[in-house]
Amino acid sequence: MAKKGKDISLDELEEELSEVELEEESESDEEIEEIEEFSLDEISEEEEISKIFEEEIEEIEEEEVPKEEIIDERIYIVPLAIARRGPRNKRAKKAIRYLREYITRHFKPESLVISQEVNEKIWERSIQKPPRKLKVRVTKNIDGLCVIYLA
């Protein structure tokens, strides 16, 4: 049981299409704006760059990071060979855990942050093969925050 469709003649379709095209052309003509002509020689590179990046430069200048006073800074060679005890697939995790314990034992921080570069160095050779030793620089500020950097 097929549904009966409307019979539309080709002439009617062509008329509708031509009307739609005319409407679109009239709309597109209204949207076009004239652009002023200029030569590239008139604008220097410095002016062009300053105009483009003017807003971004202002935002960067406003966001100055306040300098923290560092109370103490030490360099340690942390033995991570202890992480090799236990399952192979948990060695890098254990190395991170042991690094935290080692720095906590020696520095007694209120909070501890491991920088991205130290984390990447430990995980560099996958979870199964962390380094046996790691030379790190640890800084402590007034608030008791310790940050571990790669030395």
Secondary structure, DSSP 8 states (H G I E B T S, - for coil): ---------HHHHHHHHHHHHHHHHHHHHHH--------TTTS-HHHHHHHHHHHHHHHHHH-------EEEEEEEEEE-GGGGSS-GGGHHHHHHHHHHHHHHHHH--SEEEE-HHHHHHHHTT-TT---SEEEEEEEEETTSEEEEEE-
